[in-house]
Amino acid sequence: MATAYTECGAAGISVLTEPNRFLGRPDDLRLTRENSSLPILRKDFMVDVYQMYEAAAWGADAVLLIAAALDPDRLLDLYAKASSLSLEVIVEVHSEAELPVALECSNAILGVNSRDLTSMQTDLSVAFRIRQSIPSGRLTLAESGIRSRHDIVALRAAGYDAFLVGEILMRSPSPGARLRELTGAGPE
C-alpha cells in the first residue's frame, strides 16, 4: 500500500499501529518506512509520552493529538514532548471550543475532523465552519468525510492546505487509482 500511495501522488501516509481497536501493528509503521520516503503519521490515539518515543523509534515523522481525547495540560505536554523528539504534530479538533488549546501549539498543523466521535457520522459542513475560526497563516488539514475531487476543491477554496483521506481509499478495490482521482491526476 505504501508503494502505491507513493507512486500515486500522496503527500504523506497515515498508519495505525494500535492492535485492539484498529487492527494495526508497530510493524505496519516500520514496513511503511521501509517502502516509502513520504512523511509518515502515526495516527493512533496518542495519550502517553511513551507513545511519542515509540513513534520516533518506529520511523514516524508525525503524530496525531486529538484535543477531544486529552485535557488541555496533557495535550500541551504531549505536544512539547513530540516537538522535542523532532516529530511534527497534527492537533485535531472537532469544534470551535477545542481551538484555543490547539492554537497554543504554535507549530502544529491544525487538523479539523468532520467525524463526530460519538455518532461516527461525518459532516463536511463542520470543516467549512471551523476553518473560518482559524487564523490565516496556520497550516490546516481537513480530515474525514472527503469522498470526491469536488470535496477537495471546495475545501481548498475554503482555505485548507492538505487533506487526510483513508476510509475511501481503503474501501476502494484500487486505492492508488482512487487517490489519483481525488488529487485530480486521474478520471473521477
C-alpha positions as CSV (number, residue, x, y, z in Angstrom):
1,M,0.0,0.0,0.0
2,A,2.8,2.4,0.9
3,T,4.4,1.9,-2.6
4,A,1.0,2.5,-4.3
5,Y,0.4,5.7,-2.3
6,T,3.9,7.0,-3.0
7,E,3.6,6.3,-6.8
8,C,0.1,7.8,-7.0
9,G,0.8,11.2,-5.6
10,A,0.2,11.0,-1.8
11,A,1.9,13.8,0.2
12,G,2.2,11.5,3.2
13,I,0.9,8.3,4.7
14,S,-1.0,7.7,8.0
15,V,-0.5,4.4,9.8
16,L,-2.5,2.9,12.6
17,T,-0.4,0.7,14.9
18,E,-3.0,0.0,17.7
19,P,-4.0,-3.7,17.5
20,N,-7.2,-3.8,19.5
21,R,-9.4,-1.0,18.0
22,F,-7.7,-0.6,14.7
23,L,-6.1,-4.0,14.0
24,G,-2.7,-2.2,13.4
25,R,0.8,-3.3,14.4
26,P,4.0,-1.5,15.0
27,D,5.5,-3.4,12.1
28,D,3.0,-1.7,9.8
29,L,4.7,1.6,10.5
30,R,8.2,0.1,10.1
31,L,7.2,-1.6,6.8
32,T,5.7,1.7,5.6
33,R,9.0,3.4,6.4
34,E,11.0,0.8,4.5
35,N,8.8,1.2,1.4
36,S,8.2,4.9,1.2
37,S,10.2,8.1,1.6
38,L,7.0,10.1,2.3
39,P,6.3,11.6,5.7
40,I,4.5,9.1,7.9
41,L,1.9,9.9,10.5
42,R,1.3,7.6,13.5
43,K,-2.5,8.1,13.6
44,D,-3.3,6.3,16.9
45,F,-4.9,7.8,19.9
46,M,-1.8,9.3,21.5
47,V,-2.2,9.7,25.2
48,D,1.2,9.0,26.7
49,V,4.7,10.3,26.4
50,Y,5.9,6.7,25.9
51,Q,3.9,6.6,22.6
52,M,6.0,9.6,21.4
53,Y,9.2,7.7,21.9
54,E,7.7,4.7,20.1
55,A,6.6,6.8,17.2
56,A,10.1,8.2,16.8
57,A,11.8,4.8,17.2
58,W,9.4,3.1,14.7
59,G,10.1,5.7,12.0
60,A,7.2,8.1,12.2
61,D,7.6,11.7,11.2
62,A,4.5,13.0,12.8
63,V,1.9,12.1,15.5
64,L,-1.8,13.0,16.0
65,L,-3.0,14.6,19.2
66,I,-6.8,14.7,19.5
67,A,-8.0,17.7,21.5
68,A,-11.3,15.9,22.5
69,A,-9.3,13.0,23.9
70,L,-6.9,15.0,26.1
71,D,-7.2,17.6,28.8
72,P,-5.5,20.8,27.8
73,D,-2.4,20.4,30.0
74,R,-1.9,16.9,28.7
75,L,-2.2,18.0,25.1
76,L,0.4,20.7,25.7
77,D,2.8,18.3,27.4
78,L,2.5,15.7,24.6
79,Y,2.9,18.5,22.0
80,A,6.1,19.6,23.8
81,K,7.5,16.1,24.0
82,A,6.7,15.3,20.4
83,S,8.4,18.5,19.3
84,S,11.5,17.7,21.4
85,L,11.7,14.4,19.5
86,S,11.6,16.3,16.2
87,L,8.1,14.9,15.4
88,E,5.6,17.0,13.6
89,V,2.3,17.3,15.3
90,I,-1.2,17.4,14.0
91,V,-3.6,18.7,16.6
92,E,-7.1,17.5,15.7
93,V,-10.2,19.5,16.6
94,H,-13.9,18.7,16.2
95,S,-15.3,22.0,17.3
96,E,-14.5,25.7,17.8
97,A,-14.4,25.1,21.6
98,E,-11.2,23.0,21.1
99,L,-9.4,25.6,19.0
100,P,-7.9,27.8,21.8
101,V,-5.7,25.0,23.2
102,A,-4.9,23.7,19.7
103,L,-3.7,27.2,18.7
104,E,-1.4,27.2,21.7
105,C,0.6,24.5,19.9
106,S,2.2,27.2,17.7
107,N,4.0,25.0,15.2
108,A,1.3,22.2,15.0
109,I,-0.7,21.5,11.9
110,L,-4.4,22.1,12.7
111,G,-6.5,19.1,11.7
112,V,-10.3,19.6,11.5
113,N,-12.1,16.3,11.7
114,S,-15.6,16.2,10.2
115,R,-16.4,13.0,12.0
116,D,-18.5,13.2,15.2
117,L,-16.7,11.0,17.7
118,T,-20.0,10.0,19.4
119,S,-22.1,9.1,16.4
120,M,-19.2,8.4,14.0
121,Q,-21.1,10.3,11.3
122,T,-19.3,12.7,9.0
123,D,-20.5,16.2,8.1
124,L,-18.2,18.3,5.9
125,S,-20.0,21.5,6.9
126,V,-18.1,21.1,10.2
127,A,-14.8,21.6,8.3
128,F,-16.1,24.7,6.5
129,R,-17.5,26.2,9.7
130,I,-14.4,25.7,11.8
131,R,-11.9,26.8,9.1
132,Q,-13.5,30.3,9.4
133,S,-12.3,30.5,13.0
134,I,-8.7,29.5,12.3
135,P,-6.3,32.4,11.7
136,S,-4.8,32.7,8.3
137,G,-1.2,31.5,8.0
138,R,-1.8,28.3,10.0
139,L,-1.3,25.1,8.1
140,T,-4.6,23.3,8.1
141,L,-5.7,19.7,7.3
142,A,-9.2,18.6,6.6
143,E,-10.0,15.1,7.9
144,S,-12.8,12.7,7.3
145,G,-15.8,12.8,5.1
146,I,-13.9,13.6,1.9
147,R,-15.4,11.5,-0.8
148,S,-14.7,13.2,-4.1
149,R,-12.4,15.6,-6.0
150,H,-15.2,18.2,-5.7
151,D,-14.9,18.0,-1.9
152,I,-11.2,18.6,-2.1
153,V,-11.6,21.6,-4.5
154,A,-14.2,23.1,-2.2
155,L,-12.2,22.6,1.0
156,R,-9.1,24.0,-0.7
157,A,-11.2,27.1,-1.7
158,A,-12.2,27.4,2.0
159,G,-8.5,27.6,3.0
160,Y,-7.4,24.1,3.7
161,D,-3.8,23.2,2.8
162,A,-4.0,19.4,3.0
163,F,-6.4,16.5,3.3
164,L,-6.4,13.3,5.2
165,V,-8.3,10.6,3.4
166,G,-8.2,7.0,4.5
167,E,-11.5,5.2,4.6
168,I,-12.5,6.0,1.0
169,L,-9.1,4.6,-0.2
170,M,-9.1,1.5,2.0
171,R,-12.6,0.6,0.8
172,S,-11.7,1.0,-2.9
173,P,-10.7,-2.0,-5.0
174,S,-7.9,0.2,-6.4
175,P,-6.7,2.6,-3.7
176,G,-4.0,4.0,-6.0
177,A,-6.4,4.8,-8.8
178,R,-8.9,6.3,-6.3
179,L,-6.1,8.5,-4.9
180,R,-5.3,9.8,-8.4
181,E,-8.9,10.6,-8.9
182,L,-9.0,12.6,-5.6
183,T,-5.9,14.5,-6.5
184,G,-7.0,15.3,-10.0
185,A,-4.4,13.1,-11.6
186,G,-6.9,10.6,-13.0
187,P,-10.6,10.4,-14.0
188,E,-13.3,10.7,-11.4
